[in-house]
Amino acid sequence: MSLLKEVTAGKLKIRIFDTRANLGADAAKNTASKIRELLKEKSEINMIFAAAPSQNEFLETLLKEDIEWNRINAFHMDEYIGLDANAPQGFGNFLKDRLFGKVGFKSVNYIQGNTGDPEAECVRYAELLKKNPTDIVCLGIGENGHLAFNDPPVADFQDPVLVKTVELDSVCRQQQVNDGCFASIDLVPTHAISITIPGLMAGSYIFGMVPGKTKAEAVYRTATEDISTNCPATILKNHDNAILYTDSDSANRLL
């Protein structure tokens, strides 16, 4: 496993690998190790997962690890509003296909993005998070530096709620096209339900998987800019236990 370099930005550790595959393998190994460590101390743990192509190698490798899935309550961090319940682009469906439906979690808690009352859904999901304090967050970073769907225009480091409805900015929506999830930007929903920045930062441990050339600017900004909502991911530099896993494409400006 070729680790090219490790740098530190604030409290954030950034590990740079030669390939996406090696990035995913190291992230999965370390996440699984933390899961096993926590399960020695607790009867069950709570995890939040991201749904994006950037997570593919990590999720594939995590499935091969020796993990007591039946002691983990699973959550995901965001969902489109108004997308057909069976649409493959739905983040719950993405994770069901790649993780949630492949192993026996103690519980899988889906955000219902096609509910008739998104605000009530935010309250419901926030209550679940309060009852099940987050141990581990597995996330990515958007091209605009977003965490979950906290784009720069709506990101709030002091958000008073754990879950909220958001309007997606054009860079975020175009990323969904760039990732091959939608054929054109007009097909990408304009609104979503998202766990807020404080909701994500409440996780005891954060593992971030950020491969690919399209993320190079976001990774560089996260590492070098002052902490601000202009690049929401910069807040990770304040977390005591956050690690970013990058590759030679996404971290090329840090090599």
C-alpha positions as CSV (number, residue, x, y, z in Angstrom):
1,M,0.0,0.0,0.0
2,S,1.8,3.1,-1.2
3,L,1.4,6.0,1.1
4,L,3.1,8.9,-0.7
5,K,2.8,11.5,2.0
6,E,1.0,12.6,5.2
7,V,0.4,16.2,6.0
8,T,-1.3,17.9,8.9
9,A,-3.6,21.0,8.6
10,G,-4.8,22.2,12.0
11,K,-5.8,19.0,13.7
12,L,-6.7,17.3,10.4
13,K,-4.5,14.6,9.1
14,I,-4.3,14.1,5.3
15,R,-3.0,10.9,4.0
16,I,-2.0,10.8,0.3
17,F,-2.0,7.5,-1.6
18,D,-0.8,6.7,-5.1
19,T,-4.2,5.2,-6.2
20,R,-7.9,5.3,-5.4
21,A,-7.7,1.5,-4.6
22,N,-5.0,2.0,-2.0
23,L,-6.8,5.0,-0.5
24,G,-10.0,2.9,-0.1
25,A,-8.1,0.0,1.3
26,D,-6.3,2.0,4.0
27,A,-9.5,3.9,4.9
28,A,-11.4,0.7,5.3
29,K,-8.7,-1.0,7.3
30,N,-8.5,2.0,9.7
31,T,-12.3,2.4,10.0
32,A,-12.8,-1.3,10.7
33,S,-10.1,-1.1,13.4
34,K,-11.8,1.8,15.0
35,I,-15.2,0.0,14.9
36,R,-13.7,-3.1,16.6
37,E,-12.0,-0.9,19.2
38,L,-15.3,0.9,20.0
39,L,-17.3,-2.3,20.1
40,K,-14.9,-3.5,22.9
41,E,-16.2,-0.6,25.0
42,K,-19.9,-0.4,23.9
43,S,-22.6,-2.9,23.1
44,E,-23.4,-1.0,19.9
45,I,-22.2,2.0,17.9
46,N,-23.7,4.5,15.5
47,M,-22.3,5.4,12.1
48,I,-23.1,7.9,9.4
49,F,-22.2,7.1,5.8
50,A,-21.9,9.2,2.7
51,A,-23.3,8.2,-0.7
52,A,-21.2,9.1,-3.7
53,P,-18.9,7.5,-6.2
54,S,-16.0,8.8,-4.2
55,Q,-16.9,6.2,-1.6
56,N,-16.9,3.1,-3.8
57,E,-13.5,1.8,-3.2
58,F,-13.8,2.4,0.6
59,L,-17.2,0.6,0.8
60,E,-16.1,-2.3,-1.3
61,T,-13.1,-2.9,0.9
62,L,-15.0,-2.3,4.2
63,L,-17.3,-5.2,3.3
64,K,-14.4,-7.5,3.4
65,E,-13.4,-6.6,6.9
66,D,-14.2,-8.6,10.0
67,I,-17.0,-6.4,11.5
68,E,-19.9,-7.2,13.8
69,W,-22.4,-5.4,11.7
70,N,-25.3,-6.5,13.9
71,R,-24.0,-4.1,16.6
72,I,-24.0,-1.0,14.3
73,N,-26.9,1.4,13.7
74,A,-26.4,2.9,10.3
75,F,-27.4,6.4,9.1
76,H,-26.8,8.4,5.9
77,M,-26.1,12.1,5.7
78,D,-28.4,13.5,3.1
79,E,-31.1,12.8,0.6
80,Y,-32.7,14.6,-2.4
81,I,-36.2,16.0,-1.9
82,G,-38.8,14.8,-4.4
83,L,-36.8,12.1,-6.2
84,D,-38.7,9.0,-7.0
85,A,-38.4,6.5,-4.1
86,N,-36.8,3.9,-6.4
87,A,-34.4,6.2,-8.3
88,P,-30.9,4.8,-8.3
89,Q,-29.6,8.3,-7.7
90,G,-31.2,8.4,-4.3
91,F,-28.6,8.3,-1.6
92,G,-30.4,5.7,0.5
93,N,-30.7,3.5,-2.6
94,F,-27.0,4.0,-3.4
95,L,-26.0,2.8,0.1
96,K,-28.5,0.0,0.1
97,D,-27.0,-1.4,-3.1
98,R,-23.4,-1.0,-1.9
99,L,-23.5,-1.6,1.9
100,F,-26.8,-1.4,3.8
101,G,-28.4,-4.3,1.8
102,K,-25.3,-6.5,1.9
103,V,-24.7,-7.0,5.6
104,G,-26.9,-7.3,8.7
105,F,-26.9,-4.0,10.5
106,K,-28.7,-3.7,13.8
107,S,-30.7,-0.9,12.2
108,V,-30.6,1.1,9.0
109,N,-32.2,4.5,9.3
110,Y,-33.1,6.1,5.9
111,I,-33.9,9.8,5.3
112,Q,-37.3,9.9,3.5
113,G,-36.7,12.5,0.9
114,N,-40.0,12.0,-0.9
115,T,-42.1,12.6,2.1
116,G,-44.9,15.2,1.8
117,D,-43.5,17.1,4.8
118,P,-39.7,17.6,4.6
119,E,-39.5,19.8,7.7
120,A,-41.2,17.1,9.8
121,E,-38.7,14.5,8.3
122,C,-35.8,16.7,9.5
123,V,-37.2,16.7,13.0
124,R,-37.8,12.9,12.9
125,Y,-34.3,12.2,11.7
126,A,-32.7,14.7,14.2
127,E,-34.5,12.9,17.0
128,L,-33.0,9.6,15.8
129,L,-29.5,11.1,15.9
130,K,-30.0,12.5,19.4
131,K,-31.1,9.1,20.6
132,N,-28.1,7.5,18.9
133,P,-25.1,9.8,19.3
134,T,-22.7,9.4,16.4
135,D,-19.5,7.4,16.9
136,I,-18.1,7.4,13.4
137,V,-18.8,9.6,10.3
138,C,-17.6,8.3,6.9
139,L,-17.8,11.3,4.5
140,G,-16.5,12.9,1.3
141,I,-15.9,16.5,0.3
142,G,-17.8,18.1,-2.6
143,E,-16.1,20.0,-5.4
144,N,-17.3,23.2,-3.7
145,G,-16.0,22.1,-0.4
146,H,-19.3,20.9,0.9
147,L,-19.8,18.4,3.7
148,A,-23.1,16.4,3.1
149,F,-25.3,19.0,1.3
150,N,-24.0,21.9,3.3
151,D,-22.9,24.0,0.3
152,P,-21.2,27.3,1.0
153,P,-24.4,29.4,0.7
154,V,-26.2,27.3,3.4
155,A,-23.4,25.9,5.5
156,D,-23.5,27.1,9.1
157,F,-20.9,26.1,11.7
158,Q,-23.3,27.1,14.5
159,D,-26.4,25.6,13.0
160,P,-29.0,25.2,15.8
161,V,-30.5,22.0,14.3
162,L,-29.0,18.6,13.4
163,V,-30.9,18.1,10.2
164,K,-32.4,20.7,7.8
165,T,-33.7,21.3,4.3
166,V,-31.3,23.0,1.9
167,E,-31.2,24.5,-1.6
168,L,-28.4,23.0,-3.7
169,D,-26.0,25.4,-5.4
170,S,-25.1,25.1,-9.1
171,V,-21.6,23.8,-8.4
172,C,-23.0,21.0,-6.2
173,R,-25.7,20.1,-8.8
174,Q,-23.2,20.1,-11.6
175,Q,-21.0,17.7,-9.6
176,Q,-23.8,15.2,-9.7
177,V,-23.6,15.3,-13.5
178,N,-19.8,15.2,-13.4
179,D,-20.0,12.1,-11.2
180,G,-22.3,10.4,-13.8
181,C,-25.3,10.3,-11.5
182,F,-27.5,12.4,-13.8
183,A,-27.4,13.0,-17.5
184,S,-27.9,16.8,-17.2
185,I,-28.1,19.4,-14.5
186,D,-31.8,20.0,-15.2
187,L,-32.5,16.5,-13.9
188,V,-30.7,17.1,-10.6
189,P,-33.1,18.0,-7.8
190,T,-32.8,21.5,-6.5
191,H,-33.4,20.8,-2.8
192,A,-32.4,18.1,-0.3
193,I,-32.5,17.1,3.4
194,S,-29.0,17.2,5.0
195,I,-27.4,16.6,8.3
196,T,-25.9,19.9,9.3
197,I,-22.2,20.7,10.0
198,P,-22.7,20.5,13.8
199,G,-24.5,17.2,13.2
200,L,-21.5,15.8,11.4
201,M,-18.8,17.3,13.6
202,A,-20.6,15.6,16.6
203,G,-19.2,12.3,15.5
204,S,-16.4,11.1,17.7
205,Y,-14.3,10.0,14.7
206,I,-14.4,11.2,11.1
207,F,-13.0,9.3,8.1
208,G,-13.1,11.3,4.9
209,M,-12.5,9.6,1.5
210,V,-11.7,12.1,-1.2
211,P,-10.2,10.7,-4.5
212,G,-10.1,12.1,-8.0
213,K,-8.9,15.1,-10.0
214,T,-12.2,16.9,-9.7
215,K,-11.6,17.2,-5.9
216,A,-8.1,18.7,-6.1
217,E,-9.2,22.2,-5.6
218,A,-11.4,21.3,-2.6
219,V,-8.7,19.3,-0.9
220,Y,-6.2,22.1,-1.4
221,R,-8.6,24.7,-0.1
222,T,-9.5,22.5,2.9
223,A,-5.8,22.2,3.8
224,T,-4.7,25.8,3.2
225,E,-7.6,28.2,3.6
226,D,-8.8,29.8,6.9
227,I,-11.7,28.0,8.5
228,S,-14.9,29.5,7.0
229,T,-18.1,28.5,5.2
230,N,-16.5,29.7,1.9
231,C,-15.1,26.1,2.0
232,P,-17.2,24.2,4.6
233,A,-14.7,21.3,4.8
234,T,-12.2,23.6,6.4
235,I,-14.1,23.0,9.7
236,L,-12.6,19.5,9.8
237,K,-9.3,21.2,10.9
238,N,-11.0,21.8,14.2
239,H,-12.0,18.2,14.8
240,D,-9.9,16.1,17.3
241,N,-10.1,12.9,15.4
242,A,-10.5,13.5,11.6
243,I,-8.5,12.0,8.8
244,L,-8.8,12.6,5.1
245,Y,-7.8,9.8,2.7
246,T,-6.7,11.3,-0.7
247,D,-4.9,10.1,-3.8
248,S,-2.3,11.6,-6.1
249,D,-5.0,13.2,-8.2
250,S,-7.1,14.8,-5.4
251,A,-4.0,15.9,-3.4
252,N,-1.7,16.8,-6.3
253,R,-1.2,20.4,-5.0
254,L,-0.1,19.1,-1.6
255,L,2.6,16.7,-3.0
